[in-house]
Amino acid sequence: MHKRLKWNAIGLELKTKILQEKIMQEKENESSTNSKKHQKLQGFLDELNHLLDTMNKIQNNLIPELEKYFD
């Protein structure tokens, strides 16, 4: 019997995507692309993208590898 590991990130992925959308909207509303606020928002977006990429790797790579040990 094949056991599947459950990925339970307590809605972290959805909440991160919502936060990412809000920051993107705020960045688009920023008039100057050279402002400190614009740079800070871009930094937040970079970190959120990294977090989403990591969650994706966990779901698609790490969990399937770990499941092999439970077969």
Steps between C-alpha positions, in 0.01 A plus 500: 500500500637838395485768769486862396650774710269791555621850430329712759640849494191643674401703199843656475515470122163670446575772755840562342343534154241746633775705665702488178203636300443785747866600493502488120197732492665736745819499291303580183338796678839636601576794270879487506692184417808639673340570835602326820145364538511348151831330580365369831188360330719330240705346779183362659392357164838334453476336843140386441598351163784312669260370765249384236778330302616318812147382581467378141826302529380343823173389342641383168846369591555438868168337589512250211858407597401446862194297400730246335623402847146416614425251224 
